[in-house]
Amino acid sequence: MFTVIGFMLTGITVGYLFRNIAFLQKTEKTISITIFLLLFLLGISVGSNELIINNLAAFGWQAAILAFSATCGSILASWMVLKFFFKKDTMFVKSD
């Protein structure tokens, strides 16, 4: 887990330091294709695992509950950040 976080923080640091290089600004399409490829390979891995396929009904309900809970939590957290950090009286107010 720390390895993944370390790679991500290293990538953020390198991206920040080299943000003005034109080549790095054109990587959006490549990143999307890479993510789709990784999702496809993950699907192949799940589909070839008999344990997961045989227990798909049980895993499916757990996954649906987790996804629903995560979505509700994200919405709630976003609402709280909007409410507490972006008050209407300070947002985009033009002073004369």
N, C-alpha and C positions, 0 to 999 in steps of 0.2 A: 504494500500500500504506500509506504514511504517512497519507494522507487517511482511509482506513478506520479505522486505529488511532486517529487523532485524533478522529474522530467518536465512536468507541466510548468513549474516555476522557472526552470532553466529556459524553456521555450518562451515564456512571457518576457523574461529578462533579455534574451537575445532579440526577440521581436521588437522590444522597446528601444534597445540600443541601435538597431539597424532599421528603424521604421522609415527612414527617408530613402532607402534603396528601392528603385523602381521594380526590380524583380520580385521582391517580397510583397509588394502591393498588388501583384497580379496572381496571387496564389489561391484566391477564393474558390475558383472553379475546381482547381486541383484538390483542394481540401474536401469539397463536397463529393467529388468522385471517390476519393479515398474513404470517406465515411460510408458511402453507399456500398463500396466493396467490402469493407469490414463488416457491415451489417449482413451482407449476403453470405460471407464466410461464417459468421456466427449462426445464421440460419442453417447452413449446411451442417455445422457442428451439432446443433440441437436436433436437427432431423435425423442424423445418423446415430444418435444416442438412444438406444432402446429403453433405457430406464426413464428418460424424460418423456418419450413418446407413450410408454405404457401408463405413466402417471400424469398425463397431460391434463386430465379433468381436475385433479387436486391442485396441481401447480397453476393451472389457469385461473382458478378462483383466488388463490393466494396472490397471484400476480395482478389480477384485476383490483383486488382490495388495496394492495400496495400502491398501484398506479393512481387509483382514485384518492387515496389518502395523501399521497405526495402532491397531486394536483391541488387539492383543497388547501394543504399547508402552504404551497407556493402562492396561491391566490391570497390567503390570509396574510402571509408575510409581506407581499407586495402592497396590499392595502394598508398595512400598518406603517410601512416605510413612507408611503405616499401621505398618509395622515399626519405622521409625526415629523417628517423631515421636509415636506414640501407644502407648507401652509399657504392658503390662498392669498393672504395679505402680503406675503413676501415673494410670491412667484410672478415673475415677468411684470413687475410693477415699475412703471416709468415715473421717475421723480422729476418734477419741474424746477 
